[in-house]
């Protein structure tokens, strides 16, 4: 059984967009990294990026100005 994940980006006006649907773990991490390092993220147009699992639980979170906020650094 393969775990599948979604990747989401959030904007300053609190809108959001799913940027990947039901992808494998490696691909989800690569997509999230791409979204957190692009110019829009560096200047704050992208405010938050998360990866969620099939149960809609957050597995990863990045926030503008804070970096990776979940999982906590001590769990990485």
Secondary structure, DSSP 8 states (H G I E B T S, - for coil): ----EEEEEEETTS-EEEEEEEE-HHHHHHHHHHHHHSHHHHTTSEEEEEEE-TT--EEEEEETTTEEEES-GGG-
